[in-house]
Amino acid sequence: QVRVAESGGGSVQAGGSLRLACAISGYIDNSDTVAWFRQAPGKGREGVAASGGTITRYANFVGGRFTVSQDSATNTHYLQMDDLKPDDTAMYYCAATRGRRPWSLLLNGAEYTYWGQGTQVTVSS
């Protein structure tokens, strides 16, 4: 049984930082793929970042502000978000899927099987 749980969301002012954590249990390991998505009110879900094996892809709106990392011992994945902007306000979701995906599909939500409940990020101006 795979479980995905996000934490670390909150409210910050523009220019601030947050680190989101995604704890995964149940047969998702370093050979698999983990991603972050977000959805703002009135907008569709957007891929933010994804990692599978040694490959990491960021959405172009990240603009160098976000970094993913992993604690392999606990299978906890992190999304470090710096220089946050009001447009980053959204519900952020962690997702995982078994196996790897090609570059073109890493940020495609349809590729992911396991999803967390989301953590809210609010950035005020």
Residue, then its C-alpha position, 0 to 999 in steps of 0.5 A: q500500500v502506497r501512502v503519500a502525505e504532504s506537509g509544510g505549507g503555510s502563508v508567507q509574504a512575497g519573497g519568502s520561502l517554504r519547504l514542503a515535505c512529502a513522506i512516501s511509504g509502500y514500495i516507492d523507491n529511488s527507481d520510481t518517480v516523484a513529482w510536485f503539482r499545484q492547482a490555484p483556484g480557477k486554474g488547472r493543475e500544473g506540474v511544478a517539479a519531478s524527479g525520477g532516477t537522476i533526472t529532475r525537471y522543473a516547470n519553466f515558471v519555477g525560474g530557478r526559485f525551487t529545488v527538489s531534494q530527497d532524504s533517501a533513508t526515510n523516502t521523504h521528498y522536499l520542495q524548497m521554494d524560495d523567492l515566492k510570488p503571489d502567483d505561487t499561491a495554490m494547493y500543492y500536491c505530491a504524487a508518485t508513480r512506479g518506474r521512470r518516465p521520459w522527460s516529456l511526461l515527467l510533469n504530466g499528472a496523468e502519469y501519476t498513480y499515488w497522490g497526497q491530499g495537498t498542502q496549501v501555500t499562500v503568498s501575499s503581496 
